[in-house]
Amino acid sequence: MSEFDAQSIAASLKSESRIRRKPRTYAQRRSLLDNYKYELLQLDAAGCNGSELRRWIADDKGITVERSTVNRWLHRNRQHG
């Protein structure tokens, strides 16, 4: 009866996962909100908050996102300085 070597099996599985893992494509990194960047940034500059922007994108564009997603997107795309 052979001995079970969890460490070597785990190492083998992990190296195989690295090979199988697909890199993200450009399309996967883009947000649906990027399509409305100009409008969202203009509304943000006009004083709309994340909830209001979420409601606008849902009502006018038919895209359902969470408020936190809009806030994260704004944080990444605002012109700081």
Rosetta constraint file for C-alpha pairs under 8 A:
AtomPair CA 5 CA 9 HARMONIC 6.43 0.50
AtomPair CA 6 CA 10 HARMONIC 5.94 0.50
AtomPair CA 7 CA 11 HARMONIC 6.15 0.50
AtomPair CA 8 CA 12 HARMONIC 6.13 0.50
AtomPair CA 9 CA 13 HARMONIC 6.17 0.50
AtomPair CA 10 CA 14 HARMONIC 6.09 0.50
AtomPair CA 11 CA 15 HARMONIC 6.21 0.50
AtomPair CA 12 CA 16 HARMONIC 6.19 0.50
AtomPair CA 13 CA 17 HARMONIC 6.16 0.50
AtomPair CA 14 CA 18 HARMONIC 6.45 0.50
AtomPair CA 15 CA 19 HARMONIC 6.61 0.50
AtomPair CA 16 CA 20 HARMONIC 6.25 0.50
AtomPair CA 17 CA 21 HARMONIC 5.86 0.50
AtomPair CA 24 CA 28 HARMONIC 6.06 0.50
AtomPair CA 24 CA 29 HARMONIC 7.02 0.50
AtomPair CA 25 CA 29 HARMONIC 6.72 0.50
AtomPair CA 26 CA 30 HARMONIC 6.54 0.50
AtomPair CA 30 CA 34 HARMONIC 6.77 0.50
AtomPair CA 31 CA 35 HARMONIC 7.72 0.50
AtomPair CA 32 CA 36 HARMONIC 7.80 0.50
AtomPair CA 33 CA 37 HARMONIC 6.38 0.50
AtomPair CA 33 CA 70 HARMONIC 7.88 0.50
AtomPair CA 33 CA 73 HARMONIC 7.58 0.50
AtomPair CA 36 CA 40 HARMONIC 6.03 0.50
AtomPair CA 37 CA 41 HARMONIC 6.01 0.50
AtomPair CA 38 CA 42 HARMONIC 6.13 0.50
AtomPair CA 39 CA 43 HARMONIC 6.14 0.50
AtomPair CA 40 CA 44 HARMONIC 6.04 0.50
AtomPair CA 40 CA 53 HARMONIC 6.95 0.50
AtomPair CA 41 CA 45 HARMONIC 6.09 0.50
AtomPair CA 41 CA 74 HARMONIC 7.58 0.50
AtomPair CA 41 CA 77 HARMONIC 7.97 0.50
AtomPair CA 41 CA 78 HARMONIC 7.04 0.50
AtomPair CA 42 CA 46 HARMONIC 6.20 0.50
AtomPair CA 43 CA 47 HARMONIC 6.51 0.50
AtomPair CA 43 CA 48 HARMONIC 5.67 0.50
AtomPair CA 43 CA 53 HARMONIC 7.41 0.50
AtomPair CA 44 CA 48 HARMONIC 4.98 0.50
AtomPair CA 44 CA 49 HARMONIC 6.66 0.50
AtomPair CA 44 CA 53 HARMONIC 7.77 0.50
AtomPair CA 48 CA 52 HARMONIC 5.84 0.50
AtomPair CA 48 CA 53 HARMONIC 6.44 0.50
AtomPair CA 49 CA 53 HARMONIC 6.24 0.50
AtomPair CA 50 CA 54 HARMONIC 6.00 0.50
AtomPair CA 50 CA 67 HARMONIC 5.63 0.50
AtomPair CA 50 CA 68 HARMONIC 7.53 0.50
AtomPair CA 50 CA 70 HARMONIC 5.86 0.50
AtomPair CA 50 CA 71 HARMONIC 5.55 0.50
AtomPair CA 51 CA 55 HARMONIC 6.18 0.50
AtomPair CA 51 CA 67 HARMONIC 5.53 0.50
AtomPair CA 52 CA 56 HARMONIC 6.18 0.50
AtomPair CA 53 CA 57 HARMONIC 6.15 0.50
AtomPair CA 53 CA 70 HARMONIC 7.30 0.50
AtomPair CA 54 CA 58 HARMONIC 6.13 0.50
AtomPair CA 54 CA 64 HARMONIC 7.67 0.50
AtomPair CA 54 CA 65 HARMONIC 6.63 0.50
AtomPair CA 54 CA 66 HARMONIC 6.98 0.50
AtomPair CA 54 CA 67 HARMONIC 5.82 0.50
AtomPair CA 54 CA 70 HARMONIC 6.48 0.50
AtomPair CA 55 CA 59 HARMONIC 5.96 0.50
AtomPair CA 56 CA 60 HARMONIC 5.68 0.50
AtomPair CA 56 CA 61 HARMONIC 7.50 0.50
AtomPair CA 57 CA 61 HARMONIC 5.10 0.50
AtomPair CA 57 CA 62 HARMONIC 6.49 0.50
AtomPair CA 57 CA 63 HARMONIC 5.83 0.50
AtomPair CA 57 CA 64 HARMONIC 7.38 0.50
AtomPair CA 58 CA 62 HARMONIC 4.60 0.50
AtomPair CA 58 CA 63 HARMONIC 4.73 0.50
AtomPair CA 58 CA 64 HARMONIC 5.24 0.50
AtomPair CA 58 CA 65 HARMONIC 7.52 0.50
AtomPair CA 59 CA 63 HARMONIC 7.82 0.50
AtomPair CA 65 CA 69 HARMONIC 6.47 0.50
AtomPair CA 65 CA 70 HARMONIC 7.24 0.50
AtomPair CA 66 CA 70 HARMONIC 6.68 0.50
AtomPair CA 67 CA 71 HARMONIC 6.22 0.50
AtomPair CA 68 CA 72 HARMONIC 6.07 0.50
AtomPair CA 69 CA 73 HARMONIC 6.09 0.50
AtomPair CA 70 CA 74 HARMONIC 6.08 0.50
AtomPair CA 71 CA 75 HARMONIC 6.13 0.50
AtomPair CA 72 CA 76 HARMONIC 6.33 0.50
AtomPair CA 73 CA 77 HARMONIC 6.12 0.50
AtomPair CA 74 CA 78 HARMONIC 5.62 0.50
